[in-house]
Amino acid sequence: MSTRSHQGCWTCKRRRRRCDNARPSCRNCSERGATCEGYEVRLRWGAGIASRGHFTGADKPVKNSVPPRQRGRQRDLSRERKRRVELERDSALDGSRDSELAVSQGVVEDEVLFNEFMNNGINVLHSTTARDSMLHPRLPQLCQESGALSSICIAFQLALSSTDSSQFCEYFDTALRTFRSELACSTTLSDGTLTSGLLLCSIGLMHGLPWTMHLEGMHNILQSHGLDDLHPKPTQTHFRVHLLEVMGVMDLTCFSVGRQVPEIGIWRRYCQPATPRYGIEPVSGLPRTLLDLFAGIGVETTEQSLWDWPGETGSFLQCYLWEAHRLAGILTVRQRANISSTLIPKNNVSTWRQPAKCPADTSALVARVLASLDALRLASAERPTEDIFIKNAILFPMFVAGLEVGVLCCKPEWQQTIRKALLDSHQCEILLSLLEELWRKEDPNLNVHELARQRGLEIGLL
């Protein structure tokens, strides 16, 4: 609490504050931005003139020099006005300092969250142990190209780690507005803006928020600038090809639930003809030849073509993962055929046009999918440093196996296996809640996509 100053400057005396007697002006006044009135002795009176009594305020000892004094109420009002002016000035100075402090604290928090994304959150974006990540070293430069990218990175990190949903929503709304404004003004779609859009889609597919319309918007801009020209271009860098592949994987219908925008066909139209057909796509963790088959589901891929896929050479963990995806792909083809059969009478489909089926029945396929994923889990626990991000890719086969309601309702222990596997994130919780409702209703004809749309969900299996 401040005390009256007897030795301080005139300003501190008047304000009844403790003064540090610094010269030429005290620090108390300097910090508040007030003018220090100094320490000089003030002589208000001539010789013999009283400072109190009848001649108070007079400039000479005669009655006609005595100034008229304000009477009680006027005097009190004048003092109150002065006091309010001083308080408003002090509060304005304190408010400006508080706002500057809040801004600086916000900058520090943003930097901490961005660094956390660079060190940890970015690892969720791929399902292979990418020793030479293409995104990580380029991210600072990409943030300069896109004003929305840094906000999206922070929102992505909050989506993974924050327990404060209001903070995530604030950052996500800001990032969404900035990206939409940036996309509307974009004419060529820089790598930074394209990266922003893909990260925004990743947040959406993890939280069940609408995201496929962003893919459509980015595709429209790319298409208007010669995306259909499949010949290699001098400006089409390796990183640009990688971003296009990520778009292609996200666009695959089989990797989404409750999709709101129809599949564009990016993988089949652009990635499959224009990029090499070997190696592993890092986001999905799958061989590109297997992704070619997934992209053909509903077009030309059959159960038999997935059953006959020869596989590729990889680690034991990768082989478990690829086997689970291959068999889940067969289940996906079968599930789509069952949905179509409820819409189109079987008598209208010629026998010679029936797709070739694999010999395994549905129950055996579900068992083999879950067995492969369980083997992957055990092997990962046994070798924790090998392909540490491969478990990011188990959602698709696990969820597809869970959609076989007729099989799962007869195998409660398999339901429990799926429950234990889908406990890692908010995305897993949403997917598990959809499966739980299917199992509870025990209706094999219930469409999970319609169920998701009724809840306003558009969620991914990546």
C-alpha positions, 0 to 999 in steps of 0.5 A: 500500500502506498504511503504519503511521501514527505521527501519525494517529488511534487507529483508523488506528494500530490498523489500520496505515493512513495517516491524513490527520489531518483533524479532528475525524475523519479522512476515512479513517474517514468513508469506511469508515463506521468510528468515528474514535477521535480523536487525544487522548493516552492515559495508560494508566499511573499514576506509575511504572507500566511499559508493558512488562515484568512490570507491563504492564497493571497499574493500580498497581505491585503484583503482585496488580494484574497481569492474567493474560496469555493464553497463546500459542494463546489470544492468537493466536486472540483476535487472529485473531477481531478481525482477521476481524471488522474484515475482514468489516466492511470487505468489507461496506462495500466490497461495498455501495459496489460494488453501489451503483456497479454499479446506477448504472452499469446505470442509465447504460447503460440510459439510453444504450440507450434514447436510442439507440433514440429516435434510431436504433432507432425508425426501423426501425419504419416504411417511410416517411419519417415527418416527424411520427412519432406514437410518438416524442413520446409514448414518455416518457408511454407508458413511464409507462403501461407498466412493460414498455415501457422494457425492451422499447425497450432490448431492441429496440435490443440486438436491432438493434445488440448483439453480446452475445447474452446481454445481449439475452436477459437484457433480452428475458426481463425485458421478456417477463415484465413484459409478460405480467404486465402483460397478465394484470392489464390490463382495458382495455389502455392505449396504453402496454401495447398499444405494448409488445406491438407492440414485443415482436412486432416483436422476435419477428418480427425474430429468429424468436421466437414472437410471434403469440400476443401479438397474440392475447392483446391482441386478446382483451382489446380484443374484451372491451371493445367492439372489435367496435363499429365506430362511432367512440368519443370515447376512440378517438384517432388514435394508438389507430387507428394502433396498431390498424392496426399490429396489423392489418398484423402479423396478415396471414398473407402477412407471416409465415413459420412462423406458429403462431397462425391469422390473426385478421382484424384488418385486414378486421374492424376497420381496413378498415370503420372507417378512411379508405381513403386514404393510406399506412400508415407501418409497411408503407409501402403504400397502404391500398387495396393492404393491403385486397387483401393482407388478402383473400388466401385469402378474396376477392382473386384474381390478377386483382384484384391485376393490376387494382389501379390504384395510387396517386400517390406518389414514384418510389421508392414506385411501385417498391416498390408495383409489387414488392408488387403482383406479389409478391401475385399470386405469393402467391395462386398459391403458396397455390393450388398448396399447396391443389391438393396437398391438394384434388384438382382434379377436386373444384373446379368450373371456374366457381369457379376464381379469375381468373388474370393473364396473366403467367406466374410467371417473368415475375412474378419477373423484374418483382419483382426488376427493380422492387426493383433499380430501387428500390435504384439510385434510393435510391443516386442520391437517398440523402435521399429516403424513406431508410427505404423499403428497410425494406419490401423483405423481402416481395417479395424473399422471395416471389420467392425462393420460386419454386424452379423459376424460381430454380434455372434463374436462379443470377444471380437467386439472387445478386441476392436474396443481396446484398439479404438481408445487412442484419440477423439477420432477413435472414440467417434468411430467406436460410437458408430460401431457400438450403435450398429452392434446394439441395433443388430441390423446388417442393412443399417448404412453407417454413412447415413448414420454418420450424416444424421449426426453431422459427422464427416470423418476419415479412416486415416 
